[in-house]
Amino acid sequence: MGTPIYVAPEIIEGKKYSGEKVDVFSCGVVLFIMISGRYPFYCANKDDKRYKLIMDRNYEEFWRTFQNTATFSTEC
């Protein structure tokens, strides 16, 4: 099944999925980690607080959870 932090929710839920789409999901998680130095969530399911914020389109609150811990940089 893969490492839960990188696995798309369709796979976790045992649903049919598109290989390309779940690969893009996993790449997005890796990119987030590379840029921020943190995981975006612990597991891509509705029980994970940060993942639920994304699914609810509550992006401001999602980013607020990283305010004091992530290492985002705006310098080029």
C-alpha positions in Angstrom: 0.0 0.0 0.0 2.9 2.4 0.6 3.9 4.8 3.3 0.7 6.3 4.8 2.0 9.9 4.8 2.5 9.8 1.0 -0.5 7.7 -0.1 -3.5 9.2 -1.7 -6.9 8.9 0.2 -8.4 6.7 -2.6 -5.8 4.0 -1.9 -6.2 4.3 1.9 -9.9 3.9 1.5 -9.6 0.9 -0.9 -11.4 2.7 -3.8 -10.6 2.5 -7.5 -8.0 5.1 -8.5 -6.1 6.6 -11.3 -2.4 5.8 -11.1 -1.4 9.2 -12.5 -3.5 11.2 -10.1 -2.3 9.3 -7.0 1.3 9.8 -8.2 0.7 13.5 -8.4 -0.8 13.5 -4.9 2.4 11.8 -3.6 4.7 14.2 -5.5 2.8 17.1 -3.9 3.4 15.7 -0.5 7.1 15.3 -1.2 7.3 18.8 -2.7 5.5 20.2 0.4 8.1 18.5 2.7 11.0 19.7 0.6 9.8 23.3 0.8 8.6 23.5 4.3 10.6 20.9 6.2 7.4 19.5 7.7 4.7 16.9 6.7 1.5 18.5 5.5 -0.5 15.9 7.5 0.0 12.5 9.2 -2.3 10.5 7.0 -4.6 11.4 4.1 -7.9 10.6 5.7 -10.8 12.5 7.4 -9.5 11.7 10.9 -6.4 13.8 10.3 -7.0 17.5 11.4 -4.8 19.1 8.8 -6.0 16.9 6.0 -9.6 17.7 7.0 -8.8 21.4 6.8 -7.7 20.9 3.2 -10.7 18.9 2.3 -13.0 21.5 3.8 -11.1 24.2 1.8 -10.1 25.9 5.0 -6.8 26.9 3.6 -6.1 29.8 5.9 -6.5 27.6 9.0 -4.3 24.9 7.4 -1.5 27.3 6.8 -1.9 28.8 10.3 -1.1 25.4 11.8 2.4 25.8 10.3 2.9 29.4 11.3 5.4 28.7 14.1 6.9 25.4 12.9 7.6 25.4 9.1 10.7 26.8 7.5 9.2 28.4 4.4 11.3 31.0 2.8 10.4 33.9 0.5 14.0 34.6 -0.5 15.1 33.5 -4.0 
